[in-house]
């Protein structure tokens, strides 16, 4: 699935970032502390997402 989507990334204008591992606990499930309903992140979940995107966004911005 990821390889199929990543083929559209041209590295200049379209980037592909896999950040799903950041949301998984040691048992490979999503901890309730970051996604209480297992679908929508709470503030802690959005913080993890922002931290995952930060390096890539800094690299892309002039």
N, C-alpha and C positions, 0 to 999 in steps of 0.2 A: 504494500500500500504506500509506504513512504517513498520508495524508489520511483513509483509511478508518478507521484505528485512532484517529486524533486526534479524530474526531467524538464519541468517548465521553468525552473530557476535558471536564469541566464547569468547570475552572479553580479551583474551590473545594476539592473533595475528590479529584478525579482530575486528574492532570497528565500530560502527554505530553512526553517529552524524546527528541529524536533526537540521539544522541551517536556514531553510527557513523563520522562523518568523523574523529573524534579517533583512531581506530584505523588509519586508512589512511596509507600512506606517500606520497611524491611520485609514485610510479607507480600509485597507486590500488589497491595490494595491501596486505595485512596483513603488516607486517614480522615476521620470525621472532623478533626481539628482544622483542616483546610477546605473541606467540601462537605458540610454537614448533610446535605441531601444527595451526595455522590454525583452531582451534576453541576451545581453552581458554586464557584469559589467564593469564599468569604474574604475579608480583608487580608488574612494571612495567605490565602491562596493567590490573591492578586499580587501580593508582594513577591511571592515565589515566581510568578509569571513575569513580573517586571524585571526581577533580577536575571532571569533567563534571557530576556530580550536586550537588556542594557548593553552588553558588549557589541552585539551585532548592530544595534542602532547607532552607537558611537562610531563604529567603523563606517557606517553608511553616510552619516551626516558630515557635511563639509566643515 
